[in-house]
Amino acid sequence: MESRTLISGCSSKSGISLLGRSGKSIDLSLVGSQKLVFLRTQNFSKLYLKWVGARRGVEGRSSVERVEGVVGVEVFESESSVGLRRKKLGVFVSGGGSNFRSIHEGTVGGSVHGDVAVVVTNKPECGGAEYARGKGIPVIVFPKASTSSDGVSATDLVDSLRAYGVDFVLLAGYLKLIPVELVRAYPKSILNIHPALLPAFGGKGYYGMKVHKAVIASGARFSGPTVHFVDEHYDTGRILAQRVVPVLATDTAEELAARVLHEEHKLYVEVTSALCDERIAWREDGVPLIRSRENPNEYS
C-alpha cells in the first residue's frame, strides 16, 4: 500500500477529528465491526490506520478506544480498492428506496468504491426517485406505461444504462420482473435483495409485508435478507450472501420486517462494496463467493 499523507490529532468516542498537512480539518469515523476507518472527503476512499509516533509498537486495524491517545496516524488506501476504477451503479427502485439510500450513502462516505450513475423506477413519484432527483441523480422510468408518454422500452433501457457507463445493476425494492434483454446485457452483474432466506418465501407475489406474514405463519424460527444474482425469473438466481434474523414468538409482521430491513441496509452495502472491489469469485459449480478483504484466501 502507498502512504497518502501523515495526519495527527486526537479522537473521541464518536470518531476522530484530525488535522492534515494542508491545515484542513478531516473527520474520520469507524464502521462497526469491520474496524475500518474512512475519510469524509471526496479525495479518499476506503482507508486503514497504521499507528505511528507514541504508539509505534502497535499497528493494524483497531477500535476507537485503541485510537484514543495516539500522537499520529498514517493513512493508507485500502488494498482492495487500490488501482481499481470506481464502478458505476444503476439502482432500480419502486418505493421509498431505503436500501438505495444506504448504498448511496456508502458511495459518498467511502465504504463503497463506486457511484450511483442512474436510478430506474416504475413509479416516477416514489420516494426513491424523489431522493435521487434531490441528489442530482438522473431517473429513468421503466417500463413504459401504455397510458403515459413517460418511460422507455427494454431495448432503450439497456442503451441508456450503457450510455451512463453502468457496470452493475442493483435492484432495491424494484417490483417488476427484469426484462430478458437486461439480464443478457449484464450477465453476473445484476443483484437483488429479498427480505427472506431464499429459496424459502420467494417467487412471484412474495414481496414486502407478504413475505414476513408468510414467514410468521409458517412457524419458521429464522428469517433474514438474501442478496442474490438476478436471472430471468423471480428470486431464483444464485445466492451471494445472507444474514440470519431470529423470528420471535411474539413477532408481528411489522416487527419482523423492521429487524430484517435493518440487516438489509448493512448487508447490501457490504455486498456492493465487495462487488465494486472485484471480490466476487465463482466456484467451479457456479456458486458465487465473496473474498475477504482482510484475508484474500478466505471466502464466504
N, C-alpha and C positions, 0 to 999 in steps of 0.2 A: 504494500500500500504506500501511496505517496503522501507525505505530510503536506497539508494545505496552509496552516497558519498556527501560530502559538498564541494562546489567549490565557489570561489569568483573571482570577477573581474569587468569589465565594458563592456558596449555594444556599438554598433554603429548602424546606420540605416540599414545596410545590414545583421546584425546578431550579435552574441555575441562571444567574444573570452575570454575564462576563463582558470584559472589555477587550476588544480586538486591537491589533497593532494600529489600525487606522483610527482608533479612538472611538469607534462606533460601538454602542452597546448592542450585544447579541443575546437573545433569550434562548435557553436550552430547556428541554423538558424530557423526562423519562417516559418510556412507553411500556407500562405494565410489566408483565413477567418476561418480556423479551430482552429486557436490560439494554435497550438501545437508546441512544440519545440523538435528537435531531435539532438542527439549526432552524429557527423560524425565520428564514430568509430565502430569497429566490436564488442565492448564489451557491447553495449546497443542497445535497440530497441526504441520503442515509449516512450516518456518522457513527463511529465508535469513539470511545475515550481511552486514552492511554496516559496514566499518571506520570507526572514529572515533578521536579522540584523536591519539596519536603517528603513526598510520598513516592520517590523514585523506586523504592523497593517493591511497591505494589502496583501492578499493572493489569489491564484487562477490563472487561465489561463489569459494571457494578451497579448497585442501587444508589439512590440519592444519599442514604446515610453514609456510605463509604466515600461519596464525593465530597461531603462537607469537610471543611478544613484544608482542602487541597490548595497548595500555593499556585499551581498551574495545571493546565491540561493541554495535551497536544491532540489536535483534531485530525482524524484520518477519515477518508471516504470509505464507505462500506465496500468490502471486496466484491460482494455480489453484484454491485452496480457499476464498478469502475470500468470505464471504456464502453459501456453499453449505451446505446441511443435510447432516449426517453421514448417510451411507447405511446401511441395514440389510441385512445379508447373510445368506442361508441357504446353508449349506455341506453338501454331500452326501458321505458317506464310506462305504467298505466295509472298509477295512483300518486300517493304522497311522495314516494321516492326516497324513503328514509335510508335504504341501502345505498342508493345513488349518492345521497348527501354524504354518507360516511366515506364512500370511495373518493368523492371529490375532495373532501377534507383531507384524506390521506395523500392525494396528489399535491395539494397545496402545502400541507405540513411536512412532506418529505418521506413519509412511510411507504409511499408508492412511487416508483420511478417511472412515472408516466403522466399523461394529461388527458382529461376528458375533452375530446375534439368535437363531439356532436352528441345530441340526445335525440332518440327516436321515440315517438309516442303514438298511440291510437286515440288518445284523449288530449287534445291540444290545450285544454284548460285545467288539466290535472296539476296537483301540487308539485310534482317532479318537473314538469315542463315549465311552470312558473319560476321555480327555483333556478333552472338552467338559464332562462332568459335574464333573470336578475344577476347572474354571474357572467353574462355575456357569452354564453354557450349557445350555438345555433341549435334550433329544434326542427326536426323533420317529422311530418305526420305520415304514419303508415299503419294500416293500409288505407288506401283512398276510399272515402265514403261515397256511395252512389248518389247521395243527396247533397253533396258538397263539392266545391271545386278544390278544396284542400286535400293534400295527400299525394303520394307518389305510388307508382306501380312497384312490383318486386324488382323488376329489372332496373328501374330508375333508383330504387333504394340501394342496390349493390353499387351502381355507378356513383351515387352520392357518397357512400361510405369510402369508396376508393379515392374519390376526389378530396376528401378530408384526410386521407392518408391513414385511415383506421387500421390498426394492427390486430386488435382484439375487440370482440363484441361481448358485452356483459348485460345479461337480462336481469333487471332488478325490479321484479314485480310487474313484468310485462305479461299480459294475459292472452295474447293472441299467439297462435301457432306460427313459428318462424317459417318463412317460405323456403321451399327446396332450393331455390336459386341462391339464397343467402348461405344456407348450410354448405352447399357445394363450393361457393366462392370463398368461404372461410373454414376449411377443414381443420379440426382440432384447435379452433381459435374462438369458439363461442362458448361462454359459460352461463349457467343459470343457477339461481339459488332457490331451493324449495324448503318450506318450513316443516319438513318431517324427515325421518330417516328412511330414505329410499333404499330398496324398492317398495317399501310399505307406504301406503297412503299417498300414492302418486297417480298420475294419469289425468286424462281429461275430466274436468269437473272438480278436481281436488286443488283448491286454491283458497287463500285467505282463511276465514274462520271455519270454513267447511272442513279443512284439514284437521284443525285442533278439536273440533267436535267429534270427528270420526276417531281420532286417537283416544280421547277420553272414553267414548262409547265402547271401544274395543277392549278396554281394560289393560292396554299396554302400560308398562311401568316406566318406559323411557321414550322420549321423543328428541327432537333437535333438528337443526338445519343441515341440509346437504348441498354442497356445491358440485355440480356435475357438468360434463361437456354436453353440448346440445346436438342431437341428431334430428331426423325428420319426424319424430313423434314426441308426444308429451312425456317428459320425465324419464326417458329410457336410455339416455346417453351414459357414458362411462362415469362412474362416481370418482371424484377427485378428493374431496375432503368432507368430513362430518364432525359435528360437535354434539355430544350427548347431554340432554337436559332431562332431569327426573320429572315424572308425572306424579304429582302429589294426590293423595286420596281425596282431598277436598277441592281440587282444582276445578275452576270453571274454564271454559274455552278461552275467555278473555285473559285470565291469569296465566294460563299456559302459553298463550300467544305472546304475551309481553316478555316472558322469560326466554322464549325461543328467539324472538326478534332481537333481544339484547345480544344473544350469541351470534345471530346472523350478521349484525353490524361488524363484530370483531372478526368473524371467520372470513367474510367476503373480502375485507381489506387485506387480511393476511394472504389469502389465496391470490388476490390481484397483484399483491407485491411480488409473490413468487413467480407469477406469470410474466410480469414486466422485467424481473431479474433473470428470466430464462432458466428457472429452476424446476421446470416441469420435465420429467423423464417418463418414457413409456417402456413398460416391461414387454418382454417378447410376446406375452399372451394378450397384449393390448390394454393392460391396466395402467392408468396414469399414476405417477407418484410425484411427491414434492420433495426435492432435495433440501436438506437442512442448510440454512445459511451459515451456521456455526461450524458444522462438520459436513463437508461435501460427500463423505462416504455414508452418510445416514439418510434414509428416506422415510417418508410417512405417507 
